[in-house]
Amino acid sequence: MKKLFSSLPFRLILAIAIGIGLGQLFHEGSMKIVVSLQYILGQFITFCVPLIVIGFIAPSITRMGNNASRLLGLAVILAYLSSIFAAFMSTAAGYVLIPHLAIDTSVEELRELQPAVFQLNIPQIMSVMSALALSLMLGLAAVWTKSTLTCNLLEEFQRIVLKIVEKVIIPLLPFYICATFCSLSYQGMITHQLPAFVQIILIVMLGHYVWLAVLYLIAGAYSGKSPWEVLRHYGPAYMTAVGTMSSAATLAVALDGARKSKVLRRDLVDFGIPLFANIHLCGSVLTEVFFCMTISKMLYGQLPSLGTMLLFCLLLGIFAIGAPGVPGGTVMASLGLITGVLMFDDAGTALMLAIFALQDSFGTACNVTGDGALTLFLTGYAEKHHIAEGKTA
């Protein structure tokens, strides 16, 4: 029971409930304090975004470079393609389905939110796109020059940033989300949009199963082996991912299930499953894209343009490869895209964080289960190219 109360989903659900309740009770004076708190927390989270981008992306590039191999390169390409095509599928579904959802974009009935009493501005050290460009150039240059010192420094910086996320940002999230939902409840947005929240979560879960079917069918067709012989062993891993919301925490169970498959090569299971657990986040990406489109319609009255969504999806695939395998890792790593490409404000960002976290367990389960399909693809590739067992070069 103690573990349940201390879990992030429980704290976020509690924060949302408290925020909605307070929003119905507070008057204008109280809301000024809430808005001030929301603004300060939002500024701090936004400040950390470039640090997260550099801390997650650059070390991922150096790790890949230091262990470069043919199968590693293929694995990274497969993970990226799976993520962006899942994002494209989600984008298409968003343009088709979201206009027909029960989303009320009218603001006439909403109460006006009071301005913040106190504003603490915390500018970012650089823009998000500058941080991404720096990460790519720094990571690649460190690999090209074989700079062990720089690679070690980037690894150390990643551990520092990860601790900032775990020890500072994650603990602050419930307060930020509580303040945000308090504001939305005060305005009347929550009562307007509750049916839409339920609908989008169900649609996204269905999307996970559709994409898993696509992955396994493609991998089975390419390898000439039965995808069911892999998928049928993934039940325990799926349920573990639902319970832990972490690919890293599910790794041992996923390995055990994949090793039971008769069609996967053991050496490629030991190579592919741990790697994909960190770079293959198709379910999380699919979820984030659909949620972002829905929130854009909900809060800003329109869907993002097609060009904006294509750019968002292509960049999100890169961010997903560098995201940590912890609860909410994908959306935390891509906060810069949400604010810099989709131009979400504090309310949109907080709403995205809240909704994503509430269903993150199912997105993680999709990620983990999809790793089996990509490992099946690797097995087919190794056999077609006569790569001896035990070698990954």
VMD Tcl script that draws the C-alpha trace (Angstrom):
set ca {
  {0.00 0.00 0.00}
  {2.85 2.37 0.81}
  {4.33 1.72 -2.64}
  {1.00 2.62 -4.24}
  {0.73 5.92 -2.36}
  {4.29 6.89 -3.28}
  {3.93 6.03 -6.99}
  {3.87 8.86 -9.54}
  {0.48 7.92 -11.09}
  {-1.21 7.94 -7.67}
  {0.32 11.30 -6.77}
  {-0.72 12.78 -10.11}
  {-4.27 11.46 -9.79}
  {-4.43 12.88 -6.26}
  {-3.00 16.21 -7.49}
  {-5.59 16.37 -10.27}
  {-8.44 15.58 -7.87}
  {-7.28 18.17 -5.34}
  {-6.73 20.75 -8.06}
  {-10.22 20.25 -9.51}
  {-11.78 20.46 -6.05}
  {-9.91 23.62 -5.10}
  {-10.76 25.21 -8.43}
  {-14.45 24.90 -7.58}
  {-13.95 26.43 -4.11}
  {-11.37 29.20 -4.59}
  {-12.26 32.84 -5.22}
  {-10.40 35.42 -7.30}
  {-7.89 36.31 -4.58}
  {-6.89 32.71 -3.97}
  {-6.54 32.05 -7.68}
  {-3.93 34.81 -7.98}
  {-1.70 32.80 -5.63}
  {-2.36 29.58 -7.55}
  {-1.53 31.23 -10.87}
  {1.68 32.65 -9.39}
  {2.74 29.19 -8.19}
  {1.90 27.69 -11.57}
  {3.93 30.36 -13.34}
  {7.06 29.91 -11.19}
  {7.02 26.12 -11.45}
  {6.44 26.35 -15.19}
  {9.41 28.68 -15.55}
  {11.67 26.27 -13.68}
  {10.58 23.27 -15.73}
  {11.06 25.23 -18.95}
  {14.55 26.27 -17.81}
  {15.54 22.63 -17.38}
  {14.43 21.59 -20.88}
  {17.70 22.44 -22.75}
  {19.68 20.68 -20.03}
  {17.51 17.58 -20.47}
  {17.99 17.67 -24.25}
  {21.79 17.85 -24.00}
  {21.95 15.39 -21.12}
  {19.90 12.73 -22.90}
  {20.79 13.11 -26.60}
  {24.56 13.71 -26.64}
  {25.59 10.74 -24.45}
  {23.29 8.45 -26.44}
  {25.21 9.37 -29.61}
  {28.59 8.72 -28.00}
  {27.47 5.35 -26.67}
  {26.34 4.28 -30.12}
  {29.57 5.50 -31.69}
  {31.81 3.73 -29.23}
  {30.03 0.43 -29.92}
  {29.38 0.95 -33.62}
  {28.46 -2.20 -35.52}
  {26.30 -3.19 -38.43}
  {23.55 -4.65 -36.27}
  {23.67 -1.71 -33.88}
  {23.20 0.70 -36.77}
  {20.31 -1.38 -38.06}
  {18.76 -1.53 -34.59}
  {18.87 2.26 -34.24}
  {17.33 2.72 -37.70}
  {14.57 0.21 -36.89}
  {13.79 1.92 -33.59}
  {13.68 5.35 -35.25}
  {11.52 4.18 -38.15}
  {9.12 2.40 -35.81}
  {8.76 5.53 -33.70}
  {8.24 8.02 -36.53}
  {5.83 5.81 -38.48}
  {3.85 5.22 -35.28}
  {3.85 9.02 -34.93}
  {2.70 9.46 -38.54}
  {-0.11 6.95 -37.99}
  {-1.14 8.81 -34.85}
  {-1.03 12.13 -36.73}
  {-3.29 10.77 -39.49}
  {-5.69 9.39 -36.89}
  {-5.65 12.76 -35.15}
  {-6.68 14.68 -38.26}
  {-9.43 12.14 -38.97}
  {-10.82 11.55 -35.46}
  {-10.20 14.64 -33.32}
  {-12.57 16.95 -35.26}
  {-15.37 14.46 -34.45}
  {-14.63 14.19 -30.71}
  {-16.72 16.00 -28.13}
  {-14.26 18.87 -27.73}
  {-15.82 22.21 -26.86}
  {-13.54 25.02 -28.05}
  {-15.86 27.85 -27.05}
  {-14.60 30.18 -24.33}
  {-17.67 32.32 -23.77}
  {-18.79 30.31 -20.73}
  {-15.34 30.14 -19.13}
  {-14.40 32.37 -16.21}
  {-11.46 34.70 -16.71}
  {-8.29 33.65 -14.92}
  {-6.66 36.24 -12.67}
  {-3.10 37.39 -13.46}
  {-0.22 36.21 -11.28}
  {0.61 38.33 -8.24}
  {4.30 37.50 -8.48}
  {6.31 36.40 -11.53}
  {9.80 34.93 -11.32}
  {11.32 34.79 -14.79}
  {13.94 32.05 -15.31}
  {15.24 32.31 -18.91}
  {16.62 29.21 -20.60}
  {20.39 29.08 -21.10}
  {19.70 28.45 -24.81}
  {16.77 27.65 -27.08}
  {15.62 24.07 -27.46}
  {16.69 23.81 -31.10}
  {20.12 25.20 -30.16}
  {20.38 22.53 -27.48}
  {19.45 19.82 -29.99}
  {22.00 21.07 -32.55}
  {24.68 21.29 -29.85}
  {23.87 17.75 -28.68}
  {24.18 16.32 -32.19}
  {27.43 18.13 -33.00}
  {29.00 17.49 -29.59}
  {28.10 13.79 -29.63}
  {29.26 13.20 -33.20}
  {32.49 15.20 -32.75}
  {33.33 13.25 -29.58}
  {32.93 10.00 -31.53}
  {34.93 11.22 -34.54}
  {37.84 12.40 -32.36}
  {37.56 9.39 -30.02}
  {37.61 11.79 -27.10}
  {37.27 9.53 -24.07}
  {37.31 12.51 -21.71}
  {34.39 14.23 -23.45}
  {32.40 10.98 -23.64}
  {32.94 10.41 -19.92}
  {31.95 14.01 -19.14}
  {28.75 13.61 -21.16}
  {27.93 10.38 -19.32}
  {28.50 12.17 -16.02}
  {26.36 15.10 -17.16}
  {23.57 12.71 -18.11}
  {23.60 11.20 -14.62}
  {23.44 14.70 -13.15}
  {20.51 15.72 -15.35}
  {18.72 12.45 -14.63}
  {19.02 13.15 -10.91}
  {17.61 16.64 -11.44}
  {14.64 15.03 -13.19}
  {14.21 12.36 -10.51}
  {14.88 14.48 -7.42}
  {13.53 17.90 -8.44}
  {11.27 17.93 -11.49}
  {9.31 14.73 -10.80}
  {8.58 15.70 -7.15}
  {7.45 19.17 -8.29}
  {5.18 17.82 -11.02}
  {2.22 17.01 -8.72}
  {2.21 20.60 -7.42}
  {2.51 22.04 -10.93}
  {-0.27 19.82 -12.23}
  {-2.44 20.50 -9.17}
  {-2.11 24.26 -9.79}
  {-2.85 23.80 -13.49}
  {-5.97 21.72 -12.93}
  {-7.07 24.15 -10.25}
  {-6.90 26.91 -12.87}
  {-8.70 24.80 -15.48}
  {-11.38 23.85 -12.97}
  {-11.83 27.47 -11.91}
  {-12.29 28.48 -15.55}
  {-14.73 25.62 -16.19}
  {-12.53 23.84 -18.75}
  {-12.61 20.48 -16.93}
  {-16.38 20.07 -16.97}
  {-16.40 21.00 -20.64}
  {-13.73 18.47 -21.68}
  {-14.14 15.41 -19.42}
  {-15.77 13.26 -22.16}
  {-12.91 14.11 -24.51}
  {-10.28 12.93 -22.00}
  {-11.92 9.52 -21.74}
  {-12.25 9.18 -25.50}
  {-8.64 10.02 -26.35}
  {-7.22 7.55 -23.81}
  {-9.31 4.73 -25.28}
  {-8.36 5.71 -28.84}
  {-4.65 5.77 -27.97}
  {-4.81 2.32 -26.36}
  {-6.43 0.95 -29.50}
  {-3.67 2.62 -31.52}
  {-1.05 0.72 -29.50}
  {-2.54 -2.63 -30.49}
  {-2.82 -1.60 -34.13}
  {0.83 -0.59 -34.28}
  {1.99 -3.76 -32.53}
  {0.07 -5.80 -35.10}
  {1.78 -3.86 -37.91}
  {5.26 -4.36 -36.40}
  {4.85 -8.10 -35.85}
  {3.33 -8.70 -39.28}
  {6.19 -6.85 -41.02}
  {8.85 -8.59 -38.92}
  {7.24 -11.99 -39.52}
  {7.00 -11.41 -43.26}
  {10.64 -10.26 -43.49}
  {12.11 -13.03 -41.33}
  {9.86 -15.79 -42.65}
  {9.10 -16.84 -39.08}
  {5.90 -16.88 -37.03}
  {5.46 -13.60 -35.14}
  {3.05 -15.33 -32.76}
  {5.94 -17.50 -31.51}
  {7.47 -14.27 -30.17}
  {4.33 -12.39 -29.16}
  {2.84 -15.23 -27.10}
  {5.73 -15.07 -24.61}
  {5.30 -11.33 -23.95}
  {2.29 -11.48 -21.60}
  {4.31 -11.23 -18.35}
  {6.47 -8.42 -19.76}
  {3.38 -6.50 -20.88}
  {1.77 -6.74 -17.44}
  {5.04 -5.83 -15.70}
  {5.36 -2.73 -17.88}
  {1.77 -1.75 -17.05}
  {2.63 -2.01 -13.36}
  {6.02 -0.29 -13.39}
  {5.67 2.24 -16.26}
  {9.37 1.65 -16.92}
  {11.11 -0.17 -19.77}
  {14.21 -0.43 -17.60}
  {12.31 -2.05 -14.73}
  {10.68 -4.51 -17.16}
  {13.95 -5.54 -18.84}
  {14.54 -8.75 -16.88}
  {11.02 -10.04 -17.56}
  {11.23 -9.08 -21.25}
  {14.53 -10.91 -21.62}
  {13.10 -14.01 -19.97}
  {10.09 -14.01 -22.29}
  {12.11 -13.39 -25.46}
  {14.53 -16.20 -24.59}
  {11.62 -18.65 -24.52}
  {10.81 -17.95 -28.17}
  {11.96 -20.67 -30.57}
  {12.39 -18.28 -33.51}
  {14.64 -15.62 -31.94}
  {18.40 -16.12 -31.86}
  {19.66 -16.10 -28.28}
  {22.61 -13.82 -29.02}
  {20.33 -11.29 -30.72}
  {17.88 -11.42 -27.81}
  {20.72 -10.58 -25.41}
  {21.87 -7.83 -27.77}
  {18.57 -6.41 -29.00}
  {16.17 -6.47 -26.04}
  {18.33 -4.35 -23.67}
  {19.16 -1.94 -26.50}
  {15.57 -1.52 -27.67}
  {14.43 -1.03 -24.08}
  {16.30 2.27 -24.17}
  {15.81 3.49 -27.75}
  {12.48 2.02 -28.99}
  {9.55 4.02 -27.65}
  {6.89 3.60 -30.35}
  {3.95 3.43 -27.92}
  {5.00 6.52 -26.01}
  {5.57 8.48 -29.23}
  {2.20 7.42 -30.66}
  {0.52 8.51 -27.44}
  {2.30 11.84 -27.21}
  {1.46 12.84 -30.79}
  {-2.26 12.15 -30.43}
  {-2.45 13.84 -27.03}
  {-0.61 16.92 -28.29}
  {-3.03 17.27 -31.19}
  {-6.03 16.87 -28.91}
  {-4.75 19.41 -26.38}
  {-3.99 21.86 -29.20}
  {-7.61 21.58 -30.33}
  {-8.87 21.74 -26.75}
  {-6.93 24.75 -25.52}
  {-6.07 26.68 -28.67}
  {-9.09 25.90 -30.84}
  {-7.29 24.29 -33.78}
  {-5.08 21.38 -34.78}
  {-1.42 22.09 -35.61}
  {-0.65 22.41 -39.32}
  {0.50 19.34 -41.25}
  {3.99 20.79 -41.71}
  {4.31 21.45 -37.99}
  {3.21 17.91 -37.14}
  {5.62 16.33 -39.64}
  {8.52 18.30 -38.15}
  {7.36 17.41 -34.64}
  {7.19 13.68 -35.49}
  {10.60 13.56 -37.17}
  {12.29 15.34 -34.26}
  {10.33 13.38 -31.67}
  {11.83 10.16 -33.06}
  {15.32 11.52 -32.29}
  {14.33 12.63 -28.80}
  {12.74 9.25 -28.10}
  {16.03 7.45 -28.84}
  {17.75 9.55 -26.17}
  {14.92 9.44 -23.63}
  {15.57 7.61 -20.34}
  {13.74 4.36 -19.61}
  {11.95 5.79 -16.59}
  {8.28 6.76 -16.09}
  {7.45 9.74 -18.28}
  {10.91 9.72 -19.88}
  {9.66 10.36 -23.41}
  {7.52 13.38 -22.64}
  {10.16 14.82 -20.29}
  {12.85 14.53 -22.98}
  {10.60 16.15 -25.58}
  {9.26 19.07 -23.55}
  {11.32 21.34 -25.74}
  {9.50 20.18 -28.86}
  {6.13 20.67 -27.20}
  {6.96 24.25 -26.30}
  {9.31 25.10 -29.18}
  {7.63 23.44 -32.17}
  {3.97 23.19 -31.11}
  {4.26 26.45 -29.10}
  {2.33 25.14 -26.07}
  {2.06 27.54 -23.14}
  {2.28 26.52 -19.46}
  {-1.31 25.28 -19.35}
  {-0.86 23.11 -22.44}
  {2.44 21.70 -21.18}
  {1.05 20.83 -17.76}
  {-2.06 19.24 -19.26}
  {0.15 17.18 -21.57}
  {2.29 15.99 -18.67}
  {-0.76 15.03 -16.63}
  {-2.67 13.11 -19.29}
  {0.47 11.38 -20.57}
  {1.43 10.22 -17.09}
  {-2.03 8.79 -16.39}
  {-1.75 6.31 -19.30}
  {2.04 6.01 -19.46}
  {1.91 2.39 -18.27}
  {0.13 1.27 -21.46}
  {2.50 3.23 -23.69}
  {5.45 1.57 -21.94}
  {3.84 -1.85 -22.38}
  {3.54 -1.17 -26.11}
  {7.22 -0.13 -26.23}
  {8.37 -3.30 -24.48}
  {6.19 -5.63 -26.54}
  {7.30 -3.99 -29.77}
  {10.94 -4.77 -28.90}
  {10.21 -8.43 -29.64}
  {9.13 -7.58 -33.19}
  {12.31 -5.60 -33.87}
  {14.43 -8.43 -32.45}
  {12.63 -10.81 -34.83}
  {13.59 -8.44 -37.67}
  {17.23 -8.51 -36.50}
  {17.12 -12.31 -36.45}
  {15.87 -12.37 -40.04}
  {18.55 -9.88 -41.11}
  {21.35 -11.86 -39.47}
  {20.24 -15.08 -41.14}
  {19.81 -13.48 -44.57}
  {23.29 -11.93 -44.37}
  {24.92 -15.01 -42.83}
  {26.09 -13.23 -39.68}
  {27.52 -15.92 -37.44}
  {25.90 -16.44 -34.06}
  {27.64 -14.62 -31.26}
  {28.89 -11.76 -33.48}
  {27.21 -8.38 -33.83}
  {29.69 -6.63 -36.09}
}
mol new
graphics top color blue
foreach p $ca { graphics top sphere $p radius 0.5 }
foreach p [lrange $ca 0 end-1] q [lrange $ca 1 end] { graphics top cylinder $p $q radius 0.2 }
display resetview
